[in-house]
C-alpha cells in the first residue's frame, strides 16, 4: 500500500519555509496531498484575507514536482471533510499548526506528525506580507 501524506495550509508567499515543510512531508510517504485554505476560511481564522487569492496559491503549490495532489479545502471551516476524502495515513502539521479539534477521533488510523521549522524568524508569510505592504 502506498503511504498517503496530507498537509494543509494557506501557503501565501510560497517561501523557503513552506518549501522545507512540503519537502519534509513528501519524504514521509509515497503520495503527498496538499490542501490549500480557502480565502474565506483564512479570513475567519486569521482575521484577514491572504495576500494572494486561493487559485494563485494553489497553482504555485501545483508547480512543485514532489507534490502529487493539490486541492482547495471546503468553505466553512469543514477541515475534516477533505481529510476523510483523502483518507491519509499520515497528517503532517507545520511547527506552528495545532491539531484540529476532533481530528484524532474522526480519523484515528492517521498518524499525526508535527514537522520541524526552517528559520521561522526569517521565513514566515507575515514577514513577507509586511514587506509587500511597505511598497
C-alpha positions as CSV (number, residue, x, y, z in Angstrom):
1,X,0.0,0.0,0.0
2,X,1.2,3.5,-0.8
3,X,1.6,5.8,2.2
4,X,-0.6,8.9,1.7
5,X,0.6,12.0,3.4
6,X,-1.7,15.1,3.8
7,X,-0.7,18.6,4.8
8,X,-2.8,21.8,4.8
9,X,-2.0,25.5,4.9
10,X,-2.5,28.9,3.4
11,X,0.8,28.9,1.6
12,X,0.7,32.7,1.0
13,X,4.0,34.0,-0.4
14,X,5.3,30.5,-1.0
15,X,8.7,30.8,0.6
16,X,11.6,28.6,1.7
17,X,9.9,27.8,5.0
18,X,6.9,26.4,3.1
19,X,9.2,24.5,0.7
20,X,11.1,22.9,3.6
21,X,7.8,21.9,5.2
22,X,6.4,20.4,2.0
23,X,9.6,18.6,1.2
24,X,9.7,17.1,4.7
25,X,6.1,16.0,4.3
26,X,6.8,14.4,0.9
27,X,9.5,12.3,2.4
28,X,7.1,10.7,4.9
29,X,5.3,8.7,2.2
30,X,4.8,7.9,-1.4
31,X,2.0,10.4,-2.3
32,X,1.7,13.9,-1.0
33,X,-1.7,15.6,-0.9
34,X,-1.8,19.4,-0.1
35,X,-5.0,21.2,0.8
36,X,-5.0,24.9,0.3
37,X,-7.0,27.0,2.7
38,X,-9.9,28.9,1.2
39,X,-9.7,32.7,1.2
40,X,-12.8,33.0,3.3
41,X,-11.6,30.4,5.9
42,X,-8.2,32.2,6.2
43,X,-10.2,35.4,7.0
44,X,-12.3,33.6,9.6
45,X,-9.2,32.1,11.3
46,X,-6.6,34.9,11.0
47,X,-8.9,37.9,10.7
48,X,-7.5,38.9,7.3
49,X,-7.5,37.6,3.8
50,X,-4.4,36.1,2.3
51,X,-2.4,38.5,0.1
52,X,-2.7,36.1,-2.9
53,X,-6.1,34.6,-4.0
54,X,-6.6,30.9,-3.3
55,X,-6.4,29.9,-7.0
56,X,-3.0,31.6,-7.3
57,X,-1.7,29.9,-4.1
58,X,-3.0,26.6,-5.4
59,X,-1.2,27.0,-8.8
60,X,2.1,27.8,-7.1
61,X,2.0,24.6,-5.0
62,X,1.0,22.5,-8.0
63,X,4.2,23.5,-9.7
64,X,6.3,21.6,-7.1
65,X,7.4,18.3,-8.5
66,X,7.2,16.5,-5.2
67,X,3.5,17.4,-4.6
68,X,1.1,14.8,-6.1
69,X,-2.3,16.3,-5.5
70,X,-3.3,19.8,-4.7
71,X,-6.9,20.9,-3.9
72,X,-8.8,23.6,-2.2
73,X,-10.4,23.0,1.2
74,X,-14.1,23.4,1.7
75,X,-15.7,26.6,2.7
76,X,-17.0,27.0,6.2
77,X,-14.0,25.6,8.1
78,X,-15.0,22.0,7.4
79,X,-11.5,20.6,7.6
80,X,-12.5,17.1,8.5
81,X,-14.5,16.6,5.2
82,X,-11.4,16.9,3.0
83,X,-9.4,14.7,5.4
84,X,-12.0,12.0,5.2
85,X,-12.0,12.1,1.4
86,X,-8.2,11.8,1.2
87,X,-8.0,9.3,4.0
88,X,-4.3,9.8,4.7
89,X,-2.0,7.5,6.5
90,X,-0.1,10.5,7.9
91,X,-1.1,14.1,8.5
92,X,1.9,16.4,8.6
93,X,1.5,19.6,10.6
94,X,3.7,22.6,10.4
95,X,5.6,23.6,13.6
96,X,3.0,26.4,14.1
97,X,-0.1,24.4,13.4
98,X,-2.4,22.9,16.0
99,X,-4.2,19.6,15.7
100,X,-7.8,20.5,14.6
101,X,-10.5,19.6,17.1
102,X,-12.0,16.2,16.5
103,X,-9.3,15.1,14.1
104,X,-7.9,12.3,16.3
105,X,-11.4,10.9,17.0
106,X,-12.7,11.1,13.4
107,X,-9.5,9.8,11.7
108,X,-8.0,7.5,14.3
109,X,-5.8,5.5,11.9
110,X,-3.9,8.6,10.7
111,X,-0.6,9.3,12.4
112,X,-0.2,13.0,13.1
113,X,3.3,14.3,12.9
114,X,4.5,17.9,13.6
115,X,7.4,18.8,11.3
116,X,10.4,20.9,12.1
117,X,10.6,24.6,11.2
118,X,13.1,26.2,8.9
119,X,14.3,29.6,10.1
120,X,10.9,30.9,11.2
121,X,12.4,34.2,12.2
122,X,13.3,34.7,8.5
123,X,10.8,32.7,6.5
124,X,7.2,33.4,7.6
125,X,4.3,34.7,5.5
126,X,3.6,37.6,7.9
127,X,7.2,38.9,7.3
128,X,6.6,38.8,3.5
129,X,3.2,40.5,3.9
130,X,4.7,43.3,5.9
131,X,7.5,43.8,3.3
132,X,4.9,43.9,0.5
133,X,2.7,46.4,2.3
134,X,5.6,48.8,2.6
135,X,5.8,49.1,-1.2
